[in-house]
């Protein structure tokens, strides 16, 4: 594909569509899973509900994509779209993939599609993200050309240990 956005095909049977509010139930369950929750700063049901509500809210402007298999959500990618004109050229984003579908190309398919959505629908010039140290998604972002621009070493405190976060960016 042109414009430095990789062309990625999903696993057979995986379809992509815009997120709808009803996908919030899947997202809440996904964010509650310890394997996913380890990479989000959520520690209570209230926080999971809040994160779900915020992420699903971008569906109203078609800034969120859902990957589905057998008509069931298996992943969501969200542009945290900026409504302020002077910020609309860029966006942070988030991706959640069901644990049963990781390492099968779903994350790559969602990220590739989200980058195209950002560039061609919203005319964004830049994407950025934050990822926990130790999160395997770091390598996905590197594969897509995201570069590190900073670290916050004591970002999250979990009991008596700190977990850092890595800031990454990519021009579109």
C-alpha positions as CSV (number, residue, x, y, z in Angstrom):
1,X,0.0,0.0,0.0
2,X,1.2,3.5,-0.6
3,X,1.7,6.2,2.0
4,X,3.8,3.9,4.2
5,X,0.8,2.1,5.7
6,X,1.4,-1.6,5.5
7,X,-1.2,-3.7,3.8
8,X,-2.2,-6.5,6.2
9,X,-4.8,-9.2,5.7
10,X,-6.5,-10.7,8.7
11,X,-6.8,-14.4,9.5
12,X,-9.4,-16.2,7.4
13,X,-12.9,-15.5,8.6
14,X,-12.0,-12.2,10.4
15,X,-14.1,-9.3,9.3
16,X,-13.8,-5.6,10.1
17,X,-16.5,-3.1,10.8
18,X,-17.0,0.2,12.6
19,X,-17.6,-0.3,16.3
20,X,-21.1,0.0,17.6
21,X,-22.2,0.8,21.2
22,X,-23.2,-2.8,21.7
23,X,-19.5,-3.8,21.4
24,X,-19.1,-2.3,24.9
25,X,-20.2,-5.6,26.5
26,X,-17.3,-7.4,24.8
27,X,-14.9,-4.7,25.6
28,X,-15.8,-4.6,29.3
29,X,-15.3,-8.4,29.5
30,X,-12.0,-8.1,27.6
31,X,-10.7,-5.3,29.9
32,X,-11.7,-7.4,32.9
33,X,-9.5,-10.4,31.8
34,X,-6.3,-10.5,33.8
35,X,-4.2,-11.1,30.7
36,X,-5.4,-7.9,29.2
37,X,-5.9,-5.9,32.4
38,X,-2.1,-6.4,33.1
39,X,-1.5,-3.8,30.3
40,X,-4.1,-1.2,31.2
41,X,-4.1,0.8,34.5
42,X,-7.4,-0.5,35.6
43,X,-7.9,-2.0,39.1
44,X,-11.7,-1.9,39.8
45,X,-15.0,-2.5,38.2
46,X,-15.7,1.3,38.2
47,X,-12.4,1.9,36.3
48,X,-13.2,-0.8,33.8
49,X,-16.7,0.7,33.3
50,X,-15.2,4.1,32.8
51,X,-12.6,2.9,30.3
52,X,-15.2,1.0,28.4
53,X,-17.5,4.0,28.2
54,X,-14.7,6.3,27.0
55,X,-13.4,3.9,24.4
56,X,-16.9,3.0,23.0
57,X,-17.8,6.7,22.9
58,X,-15.6,7.2,19.8
59,X,-17.9,4.9,17.9
60,X,-20.3,7.8,17.5
61,X,-17.8,9.5,15.1
62,X,-16.7,6.2,13.4
63,X,-13.3,6.5,15.0
64,X,-13.3,2.9,16.3
65,X,-13.0,-0.4,14.5
66,X,-14.1,-3.9,15.6
67,X,-12.7,-7.1,14.3
68,X,-15.1,-10.0,14.5
69,X,-15.0,-13.7,13.9
70,X,-18.2,-15.7,13.5
71,X,-20.1,-12.4,14.0
72,X,-18.6,-11.9,17.5
73,X,-16.1,-9.2,18.4
74,X,-12.5,-10.4,18.9
75,X,-10.7,-7.0,18.9
76,X,-11.3,-3.3,19.0
77,X,-9.0,-0.4,17.9
78,X,-9.9,3.1,18.9
79,X,-8.6,6.5,17.7
80,X,-9.0,8.9,20.6
81,X,-10.1,11.5,18.2
82,X,-9.5,15.1,19.1
83,X,-12.5,17.4,18.5
84,X,-10.4,20.6,18.9
85,X,-9.4,21.8,15.5
86,X,-5.7,22.5,16.4
87,X,-5.3,19.0,17.8
88,X,-7.3,17.0,15.1
89,X,-4.1,16.4,13.0
90,X,-3.0,13.7,15.5
91,X,-4.4,11.1,17.8
92,X,-3.5,8.6,20.5
93,X,-5.0,5.2,20.0
94,X,-5.6,1.9,21.8
95,X,-6.0,-1.7,20.7
96,X,-7.5,-4.7,22.6
97,X,-7.4,-8.2,21.1
98,X,-9.1,-11.3,22.6
99,X,-6.5,-13.6,24.1
100,X,-7.6,-16.5,21.9
101,X,-6.9,-14.5,18.7
102,X,-3.5,-13.0,19.6
103,X,-0.5,-13.8,17.4
104,X,-2.8,-14.6,14.5
105,X,-2.6,-11.2,12.7
106,X,-5.7,-9.6,14.2
107,X,-3.7,-6.9,16.0
108,X,-1.8,-6.1,12.7
109,X,-5.0,-6.1,10.8
110,X,-6.6,-3.7,13.3
111,X,-3.6,-1.4,13.4
112,X,-3.2,-1.3,9.6
113,X,-6.8,-0.5,9.2
114,X,-6.8,2.1,12.0
115,X,-3.8,3.9,10.4
116,X,-5.7,4.1,7.1
117,X,-8.8,5.4,8.9
118,X,-6.7,8.0,10.6
119,X,-5.0,9.2,7.4
120,X,-7.8,8.9,4.9
121,X,-11.0,9.6,6.8
122,X,-9.8,12.0,9.5
123,X,-6.8,13.4,7.6
124,X,-4.5,12.9,10.5
125,X,-0.7,13.4,10.1
126,X,0.5,11.7,13.2
127,X,-0.3,8.8,15.6
128,X,1.1,8.2,19.1
129,X,0.6,5.7,21.9
130,X,1.7,4.6,25.3
131,X,2.5,1.0,26.1
132,X,3.5,-0.6,29.3
133,X,7.1,-1.9,29.6
134,X,7.0,-5.6,29.0
135,X,3.8,-5.5,26.8
136,X,4.3,-7.8,23.8
137,X,2.4,-5.2,21.7
138,X,5.5,-3.1,21.8
139,X,7.0,-5.3,19.0
140,X,3.9,-4.9,16.9
141,X,4.2,-1.1,17.1
142,X,7.9,-1.3,16.2
143,X,7.1,-3.5,13.2
144,X,4.7,-0.8,12.0
145,X,7.4,1.9,12.3
146,X,6.5,3.5,15.6
147,X,9.5,4.9,17.3
148,X,10.1,5.5,21.0
149,X,10.2,9.2,22.1
150,X,10.2,8.8,25.9
151,X,9.7,6.8,29.0
152,X,8.0,7.3,32.3
153,X,9.8,4.8,34.6
154,X,7.4,4.9,37.6
155,X,4.1,5.5,35.9
156,X,2.0,2.8,37.5
157,X,2.3,1.5,41.0
158,X,1.1,-2.0,41.6
159,X,1.4,-2.9,45.2
160,X,5.1,-2.4,45.9
161,X,6.4,-2.4,42.3
162,X,6.4,0.2,39.6
163,X,5.7,-0.4,35.9
164,X,7.0,2.0,33.4
165,X,5.4,3.2,30.1
166,X,6.9,3.8,26.8
167,X,5.7,6.6,24.5
168,X,5.8,5.9,20.8
169,X,4.9,7.9,17.7
170,X,4.6,7.6,13.9
171,X,4.0,10.2,11.2
172,X,1.4,9.1,8.7
